[in-house]
Each structure stands twice: as structure tokens, then as C-alpha cells.
Amino acid sequence: MSARVRTYSKTLRLRVILAAVWWAVCSSAALAEPPSANPTTMGFAAGGKIRMNLNVGSVEVVGGAEERIKVSWHSSRPEDEREVSVKLEGSGTREATLTMDGPGNRIEYLIEVPEQSSVNIDMNAGTLEVRGILGDLEAQLLAGEMTLRVADPRYYRTVSAAVTVGEIEAPPWHVDLEGFARSFKATNDGDYAVRAGLLAGQITIRSE
């Protein structure tokens, strides 16, 4: 078998597995209830820890100057927007939990948080993009595409990523991996840690 045929066969297997995982996760997604105000906002000081439990959709997490957590969403179908449920809870002044659910992958979400935050994201399926965060960042996704836009590499003590089936691209660390059970870890003298995990799909880590 030629190298070209082997590569095509490998890519085809990856795509089949990705499609199967995506279907399984999306088909099990529950509809949100009750609906929430759009946007939903809670004051939150910089320097705290934020945990996010997200279901399915297209999610963008952005760090900014304002000391608040703000969640807004949009869909081409207005009836979908009314089925979104967002719950923000604070534990003292230094910790917060965001739980978010909605009607499948038809919703685009924007989550705005203080730039200086430690963020932990646990998401089922979809596309996840994170940028503008200066702090520890951990993101776990079952199926889909994850893009983490981090600060200068010298700010991080560890950067690691692992995918069960799929791809990892991290140009600042000269990483380009594809296949089954792929991972990498880089260390430095910085203050923060980045950790990304994905069952099936693609992880991209870039420096802003």
C-alpha cells in the first residue's frame, strides 16, 4: 500500500470517528429550561477563578477590562434564543461558576470575563475559542474544535494538550500532531499554566 493511500485511509478513519462522537454528544444534549435574560451578567473582580460547564454550541470566551461576567447569545432562529438557560453563581468574591445549556449547536455564545482570571472550561461539543485571558487556563471538550489564543509563551510555566482522536497544532511550540492518542507538554519559567484536552477533533494553541 502506498504512503498516499495509507494517509487517505487514516484521514478517513479519523473523520468517521469524529462524526460518530459528534452525533452521539449532540443527540444527547438536553434543551435548556427555564430561559434566561439575554444578556445575563454578574459582577466579578479580576484575579478570581471561573468554572464553566457548557453544553453544545459555538462559544467564544474573551477576557477584557471590565470586572464582570457577561453572557450573551445569538441565533438565526429567534425561537432558539428563548430556549437558552444561563446560571451564574458566585462563591465569595474570588470564585464563580457558569452553567449554560441551549438547543443544540445552533447558538453562538459570547462569554466576557475579566482579563486576569483563572478559567476552567468543561464543554460537551461544538467550537470553543478563548482569547484575552491572562491566568491559568484549562479547557476540556468532548468533540469539536478548540482554539486557545494565549499570551506570549514566556508567561507560562506549562502548556500541554492531548487529543484521543484528531489533531493538535501549537505553532509557538513547533507542534503539529495528527492521529490517535496525541499529546505534548512544554515547560518554561512563567507564572501560568495552560491545559487542553479533547476526545475527538482539533486543538489549536496560538500566541496573540
C-alpha positions as CSV (number, residue, x, y, z in Angstrom):
1,M,0.0,0.0,0.0
2,S,1.4,3.4,-1.0
3,A,2.0,6.2,1.5
4,R,-0.6,8.3,-0.1
5,V,-3.2,5.5,0.2
6,R,-2.3,4.9,3.9
7,T,-2.6,8.7,4.6
8,Y,-6.0,8.8,2.9
9,S,-7.2,5.8,4.9
10,K,-6.0,7.2,8.2
11,T,-7.7,10.6,7.5
12,L,-11.0,8.8,6.5
13,R,-10.9,6.8,9.8
14,L,-10.4,10.0,11.8
15,R,-13.3,11.7,10.1
16,V,-15.6,8.7,10.7
17,I,-14.8,8.6,14.4
18,L,-15.2,12.4,14.7
19,A,-18.6,12.2,13.1
20,A,-19.7,9.4,15.3
21,V,-18.6,11.2,18.5
22,W,-20.2,14.4,17.4
23,W,-23.5,12.7,16.7
24,A,-23.6,10.9,20.0
25,V,-22.9,14.0,22.0
26,C,-25.2,16.3,20.2
27,S,-28.1,13.9,20.2
28,S,-27.9,13.6,23.9
29,A,-27.9,17.3,24.6
30,A,-30.8,18.4,26.7
31,L,-32.9,21.5,25.9
32,A,-32.4,24.4,28.3
33,E,-35.1,25.2,30.9
34,P,-36.0,27.8,32.1
35,P,-35.0,30.6,29.6
36,S,-32.6,33.3,30.8
37,A,-32.3,37.0,30.2
38,N,-30.1,37.9,27.2
39,P,-27.5,39.1,28.3
40,T,-27.0,37.6,31.7
41,T,-24.4,39.5,33.8
42,M,-22.8,39.2,37.3
43,G,-20.2,41.4,38.8
44,F,-16.8,39.6,39.4
45,A,-13.4,41.0,40.4
46,A,-10.3,40.4,38.4
47,G,-7.9,37.7,39.8
48,G,-10.6,35.2,40.6
49,K,-11.4,31.7,39.4
50,I,-14.2,30.9,37.0
51,R,-15.5,27.5,36.2
52,M,-17.7,27.0,33.1
53,N,-20.0,24.0,32.5
54,L,-21.1,24.3,28.9
55,N,-23.2,22.0,26.7
56,V,-23.2,22.4,22.9
57,G,-22.8,25.3,20.6
58,S,-20.3,27.9,19.2
59,V,-18.7,29.5,22.2
60,E,-16.2,32.5,22.4
61,V,-14.7,33.3,25.8
62,V,-13.0,36.7,25.8
63,G,-11.0,38.5,28.6
64,G,-11.5,42.2,29.0
65,A,-11.0,45.2,31.3
66,E,-14.5,45.2,32.9
67,E,-14.9,43.4,36.3
68,R,-17.9,41.3,35.4
69,I,-19.0,38.0,33.8
70,K,-21.4,38.7,30.9
71,V,-23.0,36.0,28.8
72,S,-24.9,36.9,25.5
73,W,-26.1,34.7,22.7
74,H,-27.5,34.8,19.1
75,S,-29.2,32.5,16.7
76,S,-30.6,33.0,13.2
77,R,-33.8,31.5,14.7
78,P,-35.2,33.8,17.5
79,E,-37.1,30.9,19.0
80,D,-33.8,29.2,19.8
81,E,-32.6,32.1,21.8
82,R,-35.6,31.8,24.1
83,E,-34.5,28.2,25.0
84,V,-31.1,29.1,26.4
85,S,-30.5,28.7,30.1
86,V,-27.6,30.5,31.9
87,K,-26.9,30.2,35.6
88,L,-24.2,32.4,37.2
89,E,-23.2,31.7,40.8
90,G,-20.6,33.3,43.0
91,S,-18.8,31.7,45.9
92,G,-17.5,34.7,47.9
93,T,-15.6,37.3,45.8
94,R,-13.0,35.1,44.3
95,E,-14.8,32.2,42.7
96,A,-17.7,31.9,40.2
97,T,-19.5,29.1,38.3
98,L,-21.3,29.4,35.0
99,T,-23.6,26.7,33.8
100,M,-25.0,27.1,30.3
101,D,-27.4,25.0,28.2
102,G,-29.3,25.5,25.0
103,P,-30.9,23.9,21.9
104,G,-28.1,22.0,20.3
105,N,-25.4,23.6,18.2
106,R,-27.4,26.4,16.6
107,I,-26.5,29.1,19.2
108,E,-23.5,31.4,19.1
109,Y,-22.4,32.4,22.7
110,L,-20.1,35.2,23.8
111,I,-18.8,35.0,27.4
112,E,-16.9,38.1,28.6
113,V,-14.7,37.8,31.8
114,P,-12.0,39.9,33.5
115,E,-8.7,39.5,31.6
116,Q,-6.9,38.5,34.8
117,S,-8.8,35.3,35.6
118,S,-8.1,31.6,36.1
119,V,-10.6,29.8,33.8
120,N,-11.7,26.2,33.8
121,I,-14.0,25.1,30.9
122,D,-15.8,21.8,30.6
123,M,-17.8,21.6,27.3
124,N,-19.6,18.8,25.5
125,A,-19.4,19.6,21.8
126,G,-19.0,22.4,19.3
127,T,-16.5,25.1,18.6
128,L,-14.7,26.8,21.5
129,E,-12.4,29.8,21.2
130,V,-10.7,31.5,24.1
131,R,-8.7,34.7,23.9
132,G,-7.5,37.6,26.1
133,I,-7.1,35.6,29.3
134,L,-4.0,36.2,31.4
135,G,-4.1,33.5,34.0
136,D,-4.3,29.7,34.3
137,L,-6.5,28.2,31.6
138,E,-7.9,24.6,31.4
139,A,-10.3,23.6,28.7
140,Q,-11.9,20.1,28.2
141,L,-14.0,19.4,25.1
142,L,-15.6,16.1,24.1
143,A,-16.0,16.7,20.4
144,G,-15.3,19.6,18.1
145,E,-12.7,22.3,17.5
146,M,-10.9,24.2,20.2
147,T,-8.8,27.4,19.6
148,L,-6.8,28.9,22.5
149,R,-5.2,32.3,21.8
150,V,-2.8,32.8,24.7
151,A,-0.3,35.5,25.7
152,D,3.4,35.4,25.0
153,P,4.8,31.9,25.7
154,R,7.2,33.3,28.3
155,Y,4.3,33.9,30.6
156,Y,3.6,30.2,31.0
157,R,5.3,27.6,33.2
158,T,3.5,24.7,31.4
159,V,1.5,24.4,28.2
160,S,0.0,20.9,27.5
161,A,-2.6,19.4,25.2
162,A,-3.9,15.9,24.5
163,V,-6.4,14.5,22.0
164,T,-7.7,11.0,21.8
165,V,-8.5,11.2,18.1
166,G,-7.7,14.2,16.0
167,E,-5.1,17.0,15.6
168,I,-3.0,19.3,17.7
169,E,-1.4,22.5,16.3
170,A,0.7,24.8,18.5
171,P,2.9,26.9,16.3
172,P,4.7,28.8,19.1
173,W,5.9,25.5,20.4
174,H,6.5,24.0,16.9
175,V,3.9,21.3,17.5
176,D,1.9,19.7,14.6
177,L,0.4,16.3,15.5
178,E,-2.3,14.2,14.0
179,G,-3.7,10.7,14.7
180,F,-4.7,8.7,17.8
181,A,-3.6,9.5,21.4
182,R,-1.5,12.6,20.5
183,S,-0.2,14.9,23.2
184,F,2.6,17.4,24.0
185,K,3.9,19.4,27.0
186,A,6.2,22.4,27.1
187,T,7.7,24.0,30.2
188,N,9.2,27.4,31.0
189,D,9.7,29.8,33.9
190,G,6.4,31.6,33.6
191,D,3.6,32.0,36.1
192,Y,0.6,30.4,34.4
193,A,-0.5,27.0,33.1
194,V,-2.5,26.0,30.0
195,R,-4.0,22.6,29.7
196,A,-6.3,21.4,26.9
197,G,-8.0,18.1,26.4
198,L,-10.2,16.8,23.6
199,L,-11.7,13.4,22.9
200,A,-12.2,13.9,19.2
201,G,-11.5,16.9,17.0
202,Q,-8.8,19.6,16.7
203,I,-6.9,21.7,19.2
204,T,-5.1,24.9,18.1
205,I,-3.0,26.9,20.5
206,R,-1.7,30.2,19.3
207,S,0.1,33.2,20.8
208,E,-1.6,36.6,20.4
